[in-house]
Amino acid sequence: QLQLQESGPGLVKPSETLSLTCTVSGGSISSSTYYWGWIRQPPGKGLEWIGSIDYSGSTYYNPSLRSRVTISVDTSKKQFSLKLSSVTAADTAVYFCARSDTYYDILTGYRPNAFDIWGQGTMVTVSS
Amino acid sequence: QSVLTQPPSASGTPGQRVTISCSGSSSNIGSHTVNWYQQLPGTAPKLLIYSDNQRPSGVPDRFSGSKSGTSASLAISGLQSEDEADYYCAAWDDSLNGPVFGGGTKLTVL
């Protein structure tokens, strides 16, 4: 069955760029039926959606992070990636990648819906 | 402060029925479907309910979801010790143009 696996540095210095990759196995990343997203969870806190991308590169970003976030997809490698620039201690969190199905909105077209498959998550600490 | 409001905690004894509420607004729950996630300690969230009241394959029918207006609820009947977890509601938000999560409810089985 489809599985997602996050990878990347567990420690990032303040003001630098956090880079994570999610590798998809056991299925295709190139389906128009799904979006691929990043969600984070600071220690002891709740979930925050960061952004989502489909196989063609169409993206949705959380407005609160938009200026610092870039999500990209490489279908040949079955991977999608997250870059978060100018990090601070507030960006310390467990970062999850997840697949979501899509919903057709008559005004905006296809958009992400429920996150049905998740990676195990990776802890990223921002510290000097 | 989360866009969707959940009680921080809930509890029940084995066999009981518990409900967890999720309050939103016209830009999210009032206009879009609600999804619920279960997060067991130290693990990734798991989709529990989608489209307000649909269960993914493998989710026991002890779990059910409902929605009315700008609020939604998750009900767990026949409570079991393994249900002890954090539960999150989520819905698309037109203002955010993205999904928003509730703050989460920690369910304790006494």
Interface residues (C-beta under 8 A of the other chain):
Chain A: I39 G46 L47 E48 W49 G51 S52 Y60 Y61 N62 P63 F96 Y103 T108 R111 P112 N113 A114 F115 D116 W118 G119 Q120 G121
Chain B: S2 T33 N35 Y37 T43 A44 P45 K46 L47 Y50 S51 P56 Y88 A90 W92 L96 N97 G98 P99 V100 F101 G102 G103 G104
